[in-house]
Amino acid sequence: MIKMNPNNNYRRTVLAAAVFFLAAGLTSHPAIAQSYPNKPIRIVASQNPGGTTDATARAFADYFTQKLGVSVTVENRPGAGGMIAAENVAHATPDGYTLFVGLHSQLAQAPVLFKKPLIDPDKDLIPVAAVTAGGLPTAVRSSLPVKNVNELVELSRKQVINAGNYSIGSGWHLLLTQLAKETGGQFTVVSYKGTPPMFADLVGQQTDVATGSVISISPFMQRDGLRVIAIISDRRSTKFPDAPTWAEQGFTSPAFSKLLEYNMLLAPAGTPQEVLDKLSSVAAGAATQSPKMANLLEMIGSDEPVLVGAPLLKMISEVWPVYRSLTTELKLTPE
């Protein structure tokens, strides 16, 4: 469970892209890069199987295996807001054989969310690629008497709403905190190690509302009839075309539309630039050349390319400061 703490005044907002550019300029090792890869690669994922983070990691692993000619495996290490997996990779030998896939919100939030984060995402990891998680559907359990966001807010003024959350400091977590601030609603945020257990509890009526990716909610929608009442995005989802965005329902501050979610592929700081370039080049082709990646994007209703290079750094520099400033402004902290 997570609550808002009015005593948390820790402030830190930096433009991550500038640090990443500096990190990428570290000394190169041509001899290493020329032989790379010549042994198996391990991708450490920050979420359990069943959501877009795991699906993204496995799509990259499958495609890298084909293109790089070595075995690429995925290891799931959820927990601590993604920092368990991130720390494992950040402390690995920076040679391109240990990579990280996790939610970019987890990395954006760590410096301002935790008093003593396990790593510094700005310095200890270098971004290689990012894949959109698509518009995120907000769903309520079918027995909850609400059909839209405004009805949810009205109910939350009368009783506490238990909200499942897929990651500490996620965009959804920030949205809920902002929603409580704007409306006076009562929300208890319960965080999980990924979306499958979160939606399982929603179906089991242990919680009232939750948000996750299209790919993670779909099995539960088909089997249990959850009700989607909104989409967290700047546009409607092709998978849930009848569900309006939060902005369409009158909630227009950045927390309701600007905190888009991506799954990022990163390497330890100090990885040779030639290795990073090779990984980035291969990753860029995944959206059009990898059946698994193409299928993932189709499942979430997205035609966005895999972000690499300048577009990736631009996204980080524009979105991460929004996450961090809102976290500081809303005094969000883990309990």
Residue pairs with C-beta under 8 A, 6 or more apart in sequence:
1 188
1 189
1 190
1 191
1 335
2 165
2 168
2 173
2 189
2 190
2 191
2 332
2 333
2 334
2 335
3 189
3 333
3 335
4 177
4 180
4 330
4 331
4 332
4 333
5 331
5 332
5 333
6 331
7 331
8 331
8 332
8 333
9 328
9 331
10 112
10 115
10 328
11 112
11 328
12 111
12 112
12 324
12 328
13 112
13 321
13 324
13 325
13 328
14 111
14 122
14 321
14 324
15 317
15 320
15 321
16 108
16 121
16 122
16 316
16 317
16 320
16 321
17 313
17 314
17 316
17 317
18 317
19 122
19 123
20 122
20 126
20 127
20 313
20 316
21 313
23 123
23 126
23 269
24 126
24 273
24 276
25 273
26 269
26 270
26 273
28 272
28 273
28 274
29 272
29 274
30 272
30 274
32 95
32 272
32 274
32 275
33 272
33 273
33 274
33 275
33 278
34 274
36 95
36 96
36 272
36 274
36 275
36 278
37 68
37 69
37 70
37 96
37 97
38 70
39 70
39 97
40 70
40 71
40 72
40 73
40 97
41 61
41 64
41 68
41 70
41 71
41 72
41 73
41 96
41 97
41 98
41 99
42 72
42 73
42 74
42 75
42 97
42 98
42 99
43 57
43 60
43 61
43 72
43 73
43 74
43 75
43 99
43 100
43 101
43 265
44 74
44 75
44 76
44 77
44 85
44 88
44 89
44 98
44 99
44 100
44 101
45 53
45 54
45 57
45 74
45 75
45 76
45 77
45 78
45 85
45 101
45 102
46 53
46 77
46 78
46 82
46 84
46 85
46 86
46 100
46 101
46 102
46 103
46 106
47 53
47 54
47 76
47 78
47 82
47 102
47 103
47 166
47 167
47 193
47 194
47 195
48 54
48 76
48 78
48 193
48 194
48 196
48 197
49 76
49 196
50 194
50 195
50 196
50 216
51 166
51 194
51 195
51 196
51 212
51 213
51 215
51 216
52 131
52 133
52 134
52 213
52 215
52 216
52 263
52 296
52 300
53 101
53 102
53 103
53 133
53 194
53 263
54 74
54 76
54 194
55 215
55 296
56 101
56 131
56 263
56 265
56 293
56 296
57 74
57 101
57 263
58 74
58 292
59 131
59 286
59 290
59 292
59 293
59 296
60 72
60 101
60 129
60 265
60 283
60 286
60 293
61 72
61 73
61 74
62 72
62 290
62 292
63 282
63 283
63 285
63 286
63 289
63 290
63 292
63 293
64 72
64 279
64 282
65 71
65 72
66 290
67 282
67 285
68 282
74 101
76 85
77 84
77 85
77 88
78 84
78 85
78 193
78 194
79 85
79 193
80 118
80 168
81 106
81 109
81 110
81 113
81 114
81 167
81 168
81 169
81 334
82 102
82 103
82 106
82 107
82 110
82 167
83 106
83 110
83 114
83 117
83 118
83 119
84 118
85 100
85 102
86 100
86 102
86 106
86 107
86 110
86 118
86 119
86 121
86 124
86 125
86 266
87 118
87 119
88 98
88 100
89 98
89 99
89 100
89 125
89 266
89 267
89 268
90 100
90 119
90 124
90 125
90 268
90 269
91 119
91 268
92 98
92 268
93 268
94 267
94 268
94 269
94 270
94 271
94 272
95 271
95 272
95 275
96 267
96 271
96 272
96 275
96 276
96 278
96 279
98 267
98 268
99 128
99 265
99 266
99 267
99 279
100 125
100 264
100 265
100 266
100 267
101 263
101 264
101 265
101 266
102 263
102 264
102 266
103 133
103 167
103 170
103 261
103 262
103 263
103 264
104 130
104 261
104 262
104 263
104 264
104 316
104 319
104 320
105 167
105 169
105 170
105 171
105 259
105 261
105 323
106 167
106 168
106 169
106 170
107 121
107 125
107 264
107 266
107 320
108 121
108 169
108 319
108 320
108 323
108 324
109 168
109 169
109 170
109 323
109 324
109 327
110 117
110 118
110 119
110 120
110 121
110 169
111 117
111 120
111 121
111 122
111 324
112 324
112 327
112 328
113 168
113 169
113 327
113 332
113 333
113 334
114 334
119 125
123 269
124 268
124 269
125 266
125 267
125 268
125 269
126 266
126 267
126 268
126 269
126 271
126 276
127 264
127 265
127 266
127 312
127 313
127 316
128 264
128 265
128 266
128 267
128 276
128 279
128 280
128 283
128 308
129 264
129 265
129 279
129 280
129 283
129 284
129 286
129 306
129 307
129 308
129 312
130 262
130 263
130 264
130 265
130 306
130 307
130 308
130 312
130 315
131 262
131 263
131 264
131 265
131 286
131 287
131 293
131 296
131 297
131 304
131 306
131 307
132 260
132 261
132 262
132 297
132 300
132 302
132 304
133 213
133 260
133 261
133 262
133 263
133 300
134 213
134 214
134 233
134 237
134 239
134 297
134 300
134 301
134 302
135 214
135 231
135 232
135 233
135 235
135 236
135 237
135 239
135 240
135 245
135 300
135 301
136 171
136 172
136 211
136 212
136 213
136 214
136 231
136 232
136 233
136 261
137 211
137 212
137 214
137 217
137 228
137 230
137 231
137 232
137 237
137 239
137 240
137 243
138 149
138 172
138 209
138 210
138 211
138 228
138 229
138 230
138 231
138 232
138 246
139 199
139 202
139 209
139 210
139 211
139 217
139 221
139 226
139 227
139 228
139 229
140 146
140 152
140 202
140 208
140 209
140 226
140 227
140 229
141 202
141 203
141 205
141 207
141 208
141 209
141 226
141 227
142 224
142 225
142 226
142 227
143 205
144 152
144 155
144 208
144 209
144 227
145 151
145 155
146 152
146 154
146 155
146 229
147 227
147 229
148 229
148 230
148 244
148 249
149 229
149 230
149 246
149 249
149 250
149 251
150 249
150 250
152 161
152 185
152 209
152 229
153 179
153 183
153 185
155 161
156 180
156 183
156 185
156 186
156 187
157 183
157 184
157 185
157 186
159 186
160 186
160 187
160 188
161 185
161 186
161 187
161 188
161 208
161 209
162 187
162 188
162 190
162 206
162 207
162 208
162 209
163 176
163 187
163 188
163 189
163 190
163 207
163 208
163 209
163 210
164 190
164 192
164 198
164 199
164 201
164 202
164 207
164 209
164 210
165 172
165 173
165 176
165 189
165 190
165 191
165 192
165 198
165 210
165 211
166 172
166 191
166 192
166 194
166 195
166 198
166 210
166 211
166 212
166 216
167 173
167 191
167 194
168 191
168 334
169 323
169 327
169 332
169 334
170 261
171 232
171 255
171 259
171 260
171 261
171 323
172 211
172 232
173 189
173 191
173 332
174 255
174 259
174 323
174 326
174 327
174 330
174 332
175 211
175 232
175 246
175 255
175 256
175 259
176 187
176 189
177 189
177 255
177 330
177 332
178 253
178 255
178 256
178 326
178 330
179 185
179 187
179 251
179 255
180 186
180 187
181 330
182 251
182 253
190 201
190 207
192 198
192 201
194 216
195 212
195 213
195 216
195 217
196 216
198 207
198 210
198 212
199 210
199 212
199 216
199 217
199 220
199 226
200 220
201 207
201 210
202 208
202 209
202 210
202 220
202 226
203 220
203 223
203 224
203 226
211 232
213 261
213 300
214 237
214 239
214 240
214 299
214 300
214 301
215 296
215 299
215 300
217 226
217 228
218 239
218 299
220 226
221 228
228 240
228 243
229 243
230 243
230 244
230 245
230 246
230 249
231 237
231 240
231 243
231 244
231 245
231 246
232 245
232 246
232 256
232 257
232 259
232 260
233 245
233 257
233 260
234 245
234 247
234 257
234 258
234 260
235 245
236 243
236 244
236 245
237 243
237 301
238 301
239 299
239 300
239 301
245 256
245 257
246 256
246 257
247 256
247 257
254 322
254 326
255 326
258 319
258 322
259 319
259 322
259 323
259 326
260 319
262 307
262 315
265 279
265 283
267 275
267 276
267 279
280 308
280 309
281 308
283 306
283 308
284 305
284 306
284 308
284 309
285 306
286 293
286 306
287 293
287 294
287 297
287 304
287 305
287 306
288 294
288 305
293 306
297 303
297 304
307 315
326 332
